[in-house]
Amino acid sequence: MKNRSTSSPSTPSFNTIRWRILLVILGAIFMSLMSVSVVNVALPAMQIGLNASHSDLQWILSGYALTFGVVLVSAGRAGDLMGRGGFFMLGVGIFTLSSIAAGFAPDAHSLNLARFAQGVGSGFLNPQGVGMIQQYFKGPERGRAFGLFGTTVGVSVAIGPVLGGLLIKLGGPELGWRFTFLINVPVGLLTLYLAWRWFPRPLISFAELKKPHGFSSLDPIGALLLGAGVLSVLFPFVESQISPYIWLLIPLGLLLFYLWVQWEAWYTKKGYSPMVDLAIFSIPSYRNGSLIMALYFLGMTSVWVLIPIYVQQAIGLSAFEAGFIGIPSALLSATASHWAGKRISQYGRKVVIGGLCMAMFGLALSVVVILLHQYAGISIWWLLGSLGLFGLGQGSSISPNQALTLAEVPLNYAGSSGAIMQTGQRIGTSVGIAVITALVFGIQPYTSWTTAVTIGFIAILFIMSLALWMAFKDLQQRQRQQ
């Protein structure tokens, strides 16, 4: 096979294959995200098939999130230094192998170990994908690429629950949930094959590490401090039942974040290349965009936890029926993401502000639907329309915000800076789900499901209003700069 990778990003031959590279990236992102949404639907079947406890089920969800968040930034930095393509393929390989292990897991403990490994694989491939989009696409085309990225997210989220329900229906509680993991294998193998054919060479290069103080660029101490900090902050939210003292890990995590910042500053002062260039936080677009993303995920993610619980436990829909509730929202999110990606270079932050307003309007209408179902008897399927508007807002805000946030970041820190942003998303997601669900489940025994979910949605609207305020602040700063 001829080595076509000698082309650089500026040569015509490279311009003909970079969209193929994007296709490979999107294939892996599709696989990793679909796996998450499939697992959410498959949890009851896993409980039956493996005789798993509630703690086991919690770790099936949370173990993936923990390892994913811990390795993100260090994996992103390694890709920046040694080759994003190679580390992307490594992540896909780990994810595929761990999907096989999960599909054949004999017990809940083995399944949890496989989920930990899946999180590591996803943590390796995700920052490389974002970094390669930064590397290979410029200007308006970068917005289009991130738009397609968002479209892939929407489609994978839409297909996941329905596919999971169908596989469980076909395979039953013993085999169906195993199929939800094994379905990743052909996708992973195809992604690896296409990556091997199309990714530029060398896939891995140790040239940077061979330079004087080259190995120090990996910043192992910084990686350990940041990873331990993320783990300390996330762990209490995913395993809060062990002991009330577990919450002491949060101040420990904040202390570790402080020590990490001090270490990175000292590392830079000594002339070494740090894990994360702290100067990127002085870029207003990066700082503001990262805060918008963290706040948005702090609220938004809980919507798709509360809705399936509500329609199954309060309304009595099946898991298969519940999976259809989110389909219009996910498909409209994919469409809006593609539309917004083409216009982000023209309208900038205004696209994100419009998306946030639309998402909040859709969520407020969903509250109205839930209340009218309870007190006026209208069909709960009106949620398809209100959550569809929510999906339009999602698609118009998440991917465009990602493109705007990373627009001014130096290319040699594209992977690690993107990973920092994604780490904020993961922390926001974990904290938001833990807090919002605790609020709803704490209220529910003393009132109706309608009231509990309504209060939960109002809390989400408040958090999303903070993201909207931050978006307006960023717009004002950009206008002053101009």
N, C-alpha and C positions, 0 to 999 in steps of 0.2 A: 504494500500500500504506500502510495506516495505521501510524503509529508507536506501537507499544504499549510502547515502552521508557521512556516517561515514568513508568511505575510504579516505585516504590522497593521494595527488598526487604521493607519492612514492610507494603505494601498488599496487599489480598486478590487483586487481579488478578495481582500478581507471583507470589503463592503458587501460582497455577494453571499458571504456565509454567516455574518453576524446575526441575521434573523434566524438562521438555523441554531445558532448558539442559544438565542433566546428561547426557541422551541424546547431545547433540552432542559433549560432552567425551569421553564414553566411546567414541563412534565414532572420534574421532581417535586416542585412546589405543590402541584396538584395531588401527587401521591401522599405527601406528608400531611396536607390539610384534610384531604378526604379521610385519611386514617383517623384523624382526631374526631371528626363529626360522626363517622361510622361507630367508633367506640362508645360515644355517648348513648347511641340507640341500643347498642348490644349489651350494656351493663346488666340488665335483668337476666338475659340469657346466660351470661357468664356466671352470675350468682347461682343459677340452677345447675349449669353444666359442671362447675367446679366446686359446688357447695361452698362458695366464698362468703366471707363475713362482710359486713358493711365497711370495716376498716380495710379489708382487701380491695373492695371496690373503689374506695377513696384513693388508695395508692395506685390502682391501675390508671386513674386519671392524673393524679398528682405527681407520681414518680416521673412520668414523661416530662411534665412541665418543669420539674426541679432540675433534671440533668440538662434539659434544653437550655434553660436560663443560665446555668453555671458555666457551660462551655462556649456560649455564643461569642463573647468578646475575644477570648484567647484563640478560638478557631478562626475568627475573622482576621486577627492580626497575623496568625500563621499563614493564612492565604495571601494576605497583602505582601508578605515577605518571600514566600516560597512558591507561589503559584495557586491562583484561585481555582483553576480547572482541576488540578490534582486533588485538592482538598474537597472540592465539590464531589468528585467521583468517590473519594473515600467515605464521605458522608452518606451518599446514596448506597454504597456497598454495605455499610454498617446497618443502615435502615432496612435494607432488603433482607439481610441475614437475620436480623432481630425479628423481622416480621415472620420469617419461617419458624424461628424459635417460639414466637408467641402463638402461632397457629397450631403448633404441636405441643404446647405446654401441658404437662400432666397435672399440674396443680396451680393454685393461685400464687404461691411463692415463685414458681418458675415463670409465670406470666408477668409478675411484677419485675423480675430481673430483665426479662425481654423488653419490657416497656422502658426501663431505665436505659437500655442500650438503644432503643428507638429514639429516645430523647437526645442521646449523644449524636446519633447519626443526623437527626434533624438540625441539631445545633451546629454541626459542621457544614451542612449543605446550604442552610439559609443565608448566612452572611456572605458566602461566596457568590450566591445568585444575585444579591443586591449589589455587591461589589463589581461583578461582571457587567451588570446593566450600566453602572456608573462608568466603567472602563470603556465599553464598546459603543455607547450611545451618547450623543451630544445634542444640546439644544432641544428643538421641538420633538425630535425623534426619541429623546430620552423620556419625554412626557408620554409619547405613544407607547413606549416599551413598558413604562410603569402602569399605564392604562391597561395594557394586556395582562400585566402582572395582577392587577386588581380584578380583571375579568376572570382570570383563572381561579382566584380566591373565591369569587362569587359562585362560579360553576361547581367547584369542588365542595363547597359548603352545601349547595343545593342537592347535589347528587348523593352525598354521603349518607344522610339519614334515610333516604328512600332506598338506596342500595343496601344499607344495613338491614332495614326492615324486610326487604325482599329475600336477602340471603338467610336471615334467621327463619323466615317463613318456609323457605325451601329446605333448609338443613335441620330445622328444629333447634331446641335449646342445647343439644349436645354438640352438634356440628356447625350450626349456622354461624355462631360467633367466631369459630375458627376460620371460616371462609372470609370474614371481614378483615382478617390479618393477611391471609394467604393471597387475597386479591392484589396486594401490593407487589407480589413477587414478579409477575410478568411485566408490570409497569416499571419496576426497578431495573430489571434486566434489559429491557428495551432502552431505558434512559442511559444505562451504562454503555451499551453498544453504540448509541448515537453520539454520546460524549466522547468515546474513544475515537470515533471516526472524524468528528467535526471540531473538537476543541483544539485551539492552537497549541503547538509544542514550544518549549517543553512543558509538560503538565506539572512537573515539580522541578524546581531549580534551587540548588544550595549555594548559588553564587553570592547572595547577600550574607549568608551565614559564614562564608569563608573570608569575608572582609575582616579587617581588624575590629574587634569587639562586635563581630557579626552576630554571634549567638545571643549577646545581650539585648539585641533588638527584639527578641521574643519576650523579654522582660518576665522571666518566670516568677519572680517575687510579686510583681504587680498582678500577674495572672492569678496567683494563689490568694492574694488579698481580696481582689475583686470577686473571685469565685466563692470564697468563704463568706464574703459579705452578702452576696445574692442568696446563697444557701441559708444564711442565718435569718434573713428577712422573710424569705418565702416559707421556710419550714413550719413556723407556728401556724400559718394560715392553712396548711394542708394536713397537719397532724396536731390539731389543737386539743384533742381529747386526752393526750398522754398525761399532762399535768399542767396546772395553771402557771407553773414556773417556766414552761416552755416559751412564754411570751417575753422572757428576759433575753431571748435570742435577738429580738428586734433592736434594742439599744446596742447589743454587741455588734449586730450587722451594721448599724449606723456608724459605730466607732471604726469598724473595719473599712467602711467607705471613706471615712475621714483619713485614716492611715494610708489608704490607697492613693487618695488625691495628693497627700503630702509626699508619698513615695514617688509618684509620677513627676511631681514638680522637682524633687531632688534629683531624680534620674535624668531629667532634661538638663538641669543646671550643670551636671557633671559631664555633659556632652554625649550621653547615650541616647539611643532612639527608644522612646517609651512605648509601652503597649498602646496607649491612647495619647495623642497629642492634646493636652488640655487646652491648647489655644483654640481648638475647634469650638469650645463653649463660649468663646468671645465673639463668634460669628452669630449675630442676632437670628438669622434665618434658621440656623441649626438648633440653637438653644430654644427658641420659641416653638419651632416645629416639633422638637422632641417632647416638650411639655404638653403641647396640644395632643400628641399621639398618646402619651401616658394617661392623661386625663380622660381622653375619649375611650380608651380601652378599660379604664377603671370603671366606667359606667356601662358602656355599650355591651360588653360581653355577657353581662348578667341577664340581658334580655332573652338570649337564646338558651339560658339555663331555666329561667322562670317560666317561659311560655310552654315548653314541653311538659314540665311538672304540672302546671296549672291545667292544661287541656286534658291530661291523663288522669290526674287525681281528683280534680274538681268537676270536670265535664264528663269524664269517662271514655275519652277516645283511646284507641289502641296506639301502640308505639308506631305502627305502620301509618295510621292516620295522622298522628302527631308530626311525622316526618314531612307530610305534605304542607303543613302550615307555613313552613319557612321557604318553600320553593319559589313562589313569586318574588319574595323579598331578595333571595339570593340571585335569581336571574336578572331582576331589575338592577341589583347592585352591580352585577357584571356588565350590564349594558351601560349604566351610568359611568362606571369606571373607564370604559373604553371611550365614551363620549368626552369625559372630563380630561382624559389623557391627551386628547388632540387639542384641547383649548387652554391647558394650564400655562403654556408659554405666553398666551395672549392676555388672559385675565388674572393669572397669578392667584394670590390668596383669596380673591373674591369667590373663586370656585369652591374653595374649602368652606368659606363662611356660608355660602348658599347651601352646600351639602349638610353642614351642621344644623342649619335652620330647618331644612327639609326632614332630617332624621328626628329632630325634636318634635316637629309637627306630627310626623307619623306615629311617634311613641305616644304623644298626647291623645291622638285619635284612637290608639289602641286601648288606652284607659277608658275612653268613652264607650268603645265597643264592649269591653268587659262589664262596665257598669250597666249598659243598656241590656246586655244579655241577662244579667242578674235580675234587673228590676223591670224590664219591658219585654223580655222574652225574645229579643232578636237573635238570629243565628250567630253562633260563635265564629262561623266561617267568614264573617265580615272582617275578621283579623287578617285575612289574605290581602285585603285592600289597604288597611292601615299599616300593616307591616311591610307591604310593598312600597309605600312611601318612605318608610324607615330605611328600606334597602336602597332606594334611590339616593337617599342622603348618605348612606354608608359609602356607596360607590363613588360619590362625588367629593368625598372628603378624605378617605384613607390613602388611596394611591396618589392623588394629587399632592396631599400633604407630605407624603414620603419623597416625592420628586423635588418639592420646594425645599424640604429640610436638608437634603443632601446636595443641593445644586452648587454650593460654594465650598464644599469639603474637598481638601486636597486628595488627589487620586491615590496617593500612596497610603492613605488612611481610609479608603473607601469601605473596605470590609469591616474594620474595627469600629469605625464611626457608625456605620449602618447597624452593627451588632449592639452598640450602646443604645441606639434608638429602639431596637427590638427588645433589649433587656428591660427598658422602661415599659414597653408594651406588656411583657410577661409579668413583671411585678404588678403593673396596674391590673392586669387580668386576674391574677391570683388573689390580690388584696380585694378587688372589687367583688368577685364572686363570693369570697368568704364573708365579707361584710354584708353585702346585699342579701344573700341567702340566709345568713344568720338573722338579719332583721325580719325577713319574711317568715321564716320558720319560728322565730321567737314570738311573733304576733299571732300567727295562725291558730294556735290552740285556744286563743281567747276571742277570736272573731271568725269571720268567714274567709274562705280563700279569696273571694272578690276583694275584700278590704285589704287583706295582707298583700296581695299582688299589686293592688293600686298604690299602696304606700311604698312598696318596693320600686315601682315605676317612677313615682314622684322623686324618690331619692336619686334614681338614675338621671332624671331630667335635671336635677340640681347639679350633679357632677358634670353632665354634658354642657350645662350653661357656663361652667368654668372654662371648659375647652373653647367655647364660643367667644368668651371674653378674651382669652389668650389670642385667638385668631384675629380679633379686631385690633388688639394691641400690636400684633405683628404687622398688620396692614398699615397702621398709623406710622410705625417706625419705617417701613419701606417707603411710604409717601414722603416722609421728612427727608430721607436719604436722597430721593429723587429731586 
